[in-house]
């Protein structure tokens, strides 16, 4: 896993940033839909039609994400995967990242693991923290992730020379 922005290839950083922005502004859950409806109601009450149109478009996109089983948050996580079982991930397409997530889900990847790791990354973007996942449990979410995905292999952070 990449856990430092400095080590992310530019294309991966762009994918990560795009998915985080989409998730923050549109979302892909029922709670996000309810938030859009609530915001849309407030905008209509204030007669802010231009903002209401944007909110309605975001609402529609969130519905599309739910129907197509697409999670920008999960795709942001997938953009940070460096390698799986020692094989470097080089296909950055949305389709491949969805396939990776599907495969990892079958090996124990959970919403909690994704959220914990993304929270860790967001809090530590500026630090050049490097660690290699192992069998022992620590407070680092990526170690929990590796332990939770036992049998899937180890996930190694990128090294600058790998980029």
C-alpha positions in Angstrom: 0.0 0.0 0.0 1.1 3.5 -0.7 0.7 5.4 2.6 2.7 8.5 1.7 1.7 11.0 -1.0 5.3 11.6 -1.9 5.6 8.0 -3.1 2.5 7.9 -5.2 3.0 8.0 -9.0 1.3 11.1 -10.4 -1.4 9.1 -12.2 -2.3 7.3 -8.9 -2.4 10.6 -7.0 -4.7 12.0 -9.6 -7.0 9.0 -9.4 -7.0 9.1 -5.5 -7.7 12.9 -5.5 -10.5 12.5 -8.0 -12.2 9.7 -6.1 -11.9 11.5 -2.7 -13.4 14.7 -4.2 -16.3 12.7 -5.8 -16.9 10.9 -2.5 -16.9 14.2 -0.5 -19.2 16.0 -2.9 -21.5 13.3 -4.2 -21.1 10.1 -2.2 -22.5 6.7 -2.9 -24.7 5.7 0.0 -28.3 6.0 1.2 -27.1 8.5 3.8 -25.5 10.6 1.0 -28.9 10.5 -0.9 -30.7 11.7 2.2 -28.2 14.5 2.7 -28.7 15.6 -1.0 -32.5 15.6 -0.5 -32.2 17.6 2.7 -29.8 20.1 1.0 -32.0 20.3 -2.0 -35.0 21.1 0.2 -33.1 23.9 1.9 -32.0 25.4 -1.5 -35.5 25.3 -2.9 -36.9 27.0 0.2 -34.3 29.8 -0.3 -35.2 29.8 -4.0 -31.6 29.2 -4.9 -32.4 27.5 -8.2 -28.9 27.3 -9.6 -27.5 25.6 -6.5 -30.6 23.4 -6.4 -29.9 22.2 -10.0 -26.3 21.3 -9.0 -27.6 19.5 -5.9 -30.2 17.6 -8.0 -27.4 16.5 -10.4 -25.3 15.3 -7.5 -28.3 13.5 -6.1 -28.7 11.8 -9.5 -25.0 10.8 -9.7 -25.2 9.4 -6.2 -28.1 7.2 -7.3 -26.1 6.0 -10.3 -23.2 5.1 -8.0 -25.6 3.0 -5.8 -27.3 1.3 -8.8 -23.9 0.5 -10.5 -22.4 -0.6 -7.2 -19.6 2.0 -7.5 -18.0 3.6 -4.4 -15.6 6.5 -5.0 -14.3 5.9 -1.5 -13.4 2.3 -2.3 -11.9 3.3 -5.6 -9.7 5.9 -3.8 -8.5 3.0 -1.6 -7.8 0.9 -4.6 -5.7 3.7 -6.1 -3.3 3.4 -3.2 -2.6 -0.4 -3.7 1.0 -0.8 -4.7 1.1 -4.6 -5.2 -0.8 -7.8 -4.5 1.1 -10.9 -3.7 4.3 -9.2 -4.9 2.9 -8.3 -8.3 2.8 -4.5 -8.8 -0.6 -3.1 -9.8 -0.1 -1.1 -13.0 -3.6 -0.9 -14.5 -5.2 2.3 -13.0 -8.5 2.0 -14.9 -11.7 2.2 -12.9 -12.7 -1.2 -14.2 -9.5 -2.8 -13.0 -9.7 -1.1 -9.6 -13.3 -2.5 -9.3 -12.0 -6.0 -10.1 -9.2 -5.6 -7.5 -11.8 -4.6 -4.9 -14.1 -7.5 -5.8 -11.1 -9.9 -5.5 -10.0 -8.5 -2.2 -13.5 -8.5 -0.8 -13.5 -12.2 -1.3 -10.4 -12.4 0.8 -11.7 -10.3 3.7 -11.5 -6.7 2.7 -14.2 -4.8 4.6 -15.6 -1.3 4.7 -14.0 -0.8 8.1 -10.5 -1.7 6.7 -11.0 0.8 3.8 -12.2 3.6 6.0 -9.4 3.0 8.6 -6.7 3.0 6.0 -8.0 6.1 4.2 -8.3 7.9 7.6 -4.7 6.9 8.4 -3.5 8.2 5.0 -5.4 11.5 5.2 -3.9 12.1 8.7 -0.4 11.2 7.7 -0.1 12.6 4.1 2.9 14.8 5.0 4.8 12.2 6.9 7.0 9.7 5.0 5.9 6.8 7.2 7.0 3.5 5.7 6.2 0.1 7.1 5.9 -3.4 5.9 2.8 -5.3 6.8 3.5 -8.3 9.1 1.6 -10.8 11.2 1.6 -8.8 14.4 -1.3 -6.4 15.1 -0.5 -2.8 15.7 -2.6 0.3 15.7 -1.7 1.0 12.0 -4.8 0.2 9.8 -2.7 -1.4 7.1 -1.4 -4.1 9.5 -5.0 -4.8 10.5 -5.8 -5.0 6.8 -3.1 -7.5 6.1 -4.1 -9.6 9.1 -7.7 -9.4 8.0 -6.8 -10.6 4.6 -4.7 -13.6 5.7 -4.2 -16.0 2.9 -4.2 -13.1 0.3 -0.6 -12.3 0.7 1.3 -9.4 2.0 0.9 -5.8 0.9 4.1 -3.8 0.8 4.4 0.0 0.7 6.0 1.5 -2.3 9.6 2.4 -2.2 10.9 5.5 -4.1 12.9 3.3 -6.4 9.8 1.3 -7.4 8.1 4.4 -8.9 
